[in-house]
Amino acid sequence: MATYSYGACIDQAYRVNWKIKDVLGTVDFDLARPWLPADLSGSGGLFCLSPEEKRKLTHVEMGAYAHLVGFLETFIAPLMVDLALDSEEEDRQAFEALTNFASEEVKHMHLFREVSRRVDAALGFPLKLIGGQGEVTRAVLSRNKGAVLLLTAAIEWFTQQHYVSSMNHADDLDPLTREVFRCHWMEEAQHARLDQLEGLRLFKDMTVIEREEAVEDLVWLLAAVDDLLERQTLLDGLNLERYLGRTFTDGERGEILEGLLKAKRHCFLESGVSHPNFLELFLSVTTPSQRARVQGAVGLLVQKRPAPWASPD
């Protein structure tokens, strides 16, 4: 198992720290370029769109992707504050690393709100995006803390993978997209390591019953994430129609919804729970039957058909 330390995480965090104004600078999105890679946007598997329409789809999906990442980070800051308070008296380095972690998550939420404003300005209209962050945060934090921490670890490992495997060397990708997620990646690298340290600490003191509860709550949380993805997918279809200025046929709508939801489930569910570093933590704190339960739940979620094309309002 990889070995991390709170001290190394806080030292690295201070070395790579950045400011939002330096990330965004004065550069805007380039409408002539794709804003999100095909595997993250779902554009690659759609045959009903022309190449130009696929490029425009990546613009819509960049807005949705950034919003969803920021949305899912909303509950992480209060979780880390809570975990930091647990360590305040016993481990000062852990306290400092976790409070800095929370502060950086707040910064990331501000970053993605600004990115959303940039996207809307470039497209010429406000994208429809899911709301209710406060309600979702309260619901998530009401669950077993170990389950919430495992979900957090999955989220932060998949953001690492998305940047390294899909964005870092994509020369045709919009430069602002690459810079935003490069900087996000630099700080999330420490967050993911802290998740593992805290996960091992938290589960070590759990009873058998508490671990069972954590697994059950993790299944519930993954289903809740899938619900958010499905709701945003429906909005993405409406956003795309408005951006392209045309109404899709029923067949096109079905293909678009299935393609976008498949891409989102891969991004926000499968790539997190299958990441080798997440699995390293997950394998160490669960039994084979518990892991099978979670894997089975994810398998069922990714096979669900999308809801019919309609405005959720």
N, C-alpha and C positions, 0 to 999 in steps of 0.2 A: 504494500500500500504506500502511496506517495506520502511523504512527511512534510507538513507545513508548520509554520509557527506564526503566532500573533505578531511577534516583533518584526519578522521579515515582511509580513503583509503591510504593517503600518509604515515601515521604512520605504517600501516600494510605492505605496500609495502617495507618500509625500514627494517622491521623485517624479511621478508621472502626472501629478495634479495639473488640471487645466481649467481655464475659465470659459464660460459659454461664449463671450464676445470674441475670444480668440478662435474658437471652433467655427463659428458662423461667419465671422469677419464681415466683408462687404459683398461676398459672392452669393449669387442666387442660383436656383436650379436651372439647368439648361434643358429647354423643352425639346431640343433636337437629340437628346440622349435618353437611354433608359435610366430610370431612377432606382430600380430594384432588379436584381438578377432574375432570370427566368425561373429558376427552381424555387425562389422565395415568393415570386409574384404569381406563379401559376400560368404565366403567359405562354410558356413553351408547349404545353399540351393542348392548346385551344386551336382548332382548325377553322372556326367560324369567323375569326378576325383576320384582317389583313396585317401585314408587317407593321404598317403605320399605326393601326389600331392596337396592336400588341404593345408597341412602344408607349402609346398613351395609357394603356392599361397599367403599365409599370408605374406611371405617375400617380394614378389613383391608389395603387397598392402600396406605394411608398408611404403615402399619407396614412393608410390603414395600418401598415406594419409598425410605423413609428408610434402611432397612437396606441396600438395594442401592447407594445413593449412598455411604454410609459404607464399604461393602465395597469398592467400586471405588477409594475414596480410600486404601485401606490401602497400596498400593504407591507412592503418589505421594510421601509424606514421605521414604522412603529414596532415591527417585530424585532429589529436589531436594537432599538432603544431598550426594549424589554429584556432582551438577552444581555445587553451591556450592564443593566442594573443588577442582574444576577451575578455578574463577575466583578462588580465595582470594588468590593472589599478584598476578594481573594486573589485577583489577578489584574493588576493595573494595566499591563500590556493588552490583555484581552478587552478590557473596558475601553481603552483608547482606540483600538482597532475597530471595535464594533460601533462606537459612537461616530467615528470618522466614516465608516461604512454607511450609517444612516444619513449622515450629512451629504455624502456623495449621491445617494439615491434621490434625495430631495433635489439636488442639482440636476440629475438626469431627468426628473419629471419636468422641471422648468425648461430644460433643453428641448424635450420632445413637444412641449406646448409651443415653443417658438418655431420648431420645425413645422408643426401643423399650420401655423400662421403663414410661414413661407410657402408651403404647398398651396394653401388656399389662394394666396396672392398670385402665384404663378399660374394656377388653373383658371383664375378669374371668378371663382365661386367657392363657397364654403362646403367642404365635403361633409356628408352625413356620417357621423361617427357615434359609436355607442357611448352612452353616459352611465351615470350611477356609480362612479368610483367609490364614493363614500359608503354607499350601501354594500357594495361588493367587499370593500375592505373590512367592514364590521362583520360580515358573514364569514369571511376567510379567517379572521383573527379569533372568531368564536370557536374554531375547531382546535383539535389537538395540536399543540405547539410543534411536536415532532413532524406531524404531517405537513404543516405550513412550511417548516424548514426544508423538508424534502422537496416540496413544490418549488421553493425558492432556489434550491440547488439546481433543479432541472432547468429552470428558467435561465439562470446565469451561465450554466454550461452550454445551453443551446445558443445564447447570444455570442459566446466565444466561437462556436463552430460556424455559425452563419457568416461572421466576418472573415474568419481565416479561410474557409473553404469556398465561399461564394463571392466575397467582395474585395478582398485584399489585392488580388491579381486580375481583377476584371477591368481591363484598360478602357473598355467602351462605356463603363458605368459613369454616371454623373459624379464629378469630383466632390461636390458637396456631400452627397450620400456617403461616399467613401471616407471623407474626413469625419463626419458625424459619428459613424460607427467604428472608425479606428479609435477615436478618443473614448467612446463608450467601452470598447473592448479593453483598452488599457486599464481602466478602473475596474471593470467587471472581473478581470483576471484575479484581482485580490479578493473580491467578494466571493467568488466561487470557492476559493481556498478556505476562506473563513466559514463558509457554509459547512464545509467538511469538518473543520475543527469543532464547530458548534454542534453539528449533528452527532458526532461521536460522543461528545460530552453529554449531550441531552439524553440520548438513548441509553447510555451506560447506566444511568440511575433509574430507568423506567422498569416498572413491573411488567410481567407477561401480559396482564390485562391492558395496561397502558400502551404497550406496543401493538396489541390487536386493535385498539382504538385508533392509533396513529395510522395503521394500514387502511382501516375502514374510512377514516376521514380523508386520506390521500385519494382514495377512489372517488369520494364525493367531490373533492376539489378538482380533480381532473375532469369530471363530468361538468362541473361548473365552468371550467375554462372552455370546454367544447361548446357550451351554450353561448358563451361570449363570441367565440369564433363564428358560429352559425349566424348569430345576429349581425355581426359585422359583415359577413359575406353577403347577406341580403342587401345591406346598405351599399356595399361595393358595386353590386349590379346596378342599382339606381344611380349611383355616382357616375358609373361608366356610361350609361345611356345619356346622361346629361352632358358629359364631357364630349362624347362623340356626336351628339346632336341627332341621334337616330333611335328608333324603337326596335328592339330585337324581336325576332320571331320566337314562338314558344320553344322551338327546337334549339335556337341559339341560347335562349335563357337557361334551358336545362343544362346545356354543355358548359356555359360560363359558370353557373352556380356550382356544378360538380367539380370543375377544374379549380376554381378559387378555394372552395372548402377543402379539397384534397391537399392543396398546397399549404393552407393554413394549419391543417391538422398535422402535416409533416413538420412544419416549422415549429409550432407551439406545443405539440404533444410528443410526437414520435422522436424527433431529434433530441429532445430533452431527456426522456426516460430511457433512451437507448445509448446516450453518450457514455463512453467508457469510464470517464471520471465520475459521473453520477452513479453508474452501476457499481463502482468501487465502494462508494458510501452505502448504497442501497443493499448490496450483498452483505455488508458487515453488520447491518442492524435489523435484518429481516430473516425469516425462515423461508425455505423453499415454497411452502404452501402459501405464505403471504405474498411472495414475489409472483407466484402463478396467478393469484387473485388480481393483482395490479395489472399484470401483463394481459390477462384475459379481459379486464375492463377496458384497457386501451384498445385492444383488438376489436371489441364491440363498437367502441366509439368511432373508430376510423372507418367502419363499414356502414355507419348510419347514412341514409340518404338525406340530402339537404331539404329543408322546408320549401314549399312552393314559393315561386317568385311573387313577392308582394311587399308593399311597404309595411314595416313593423309598427309604424305609428298608428 
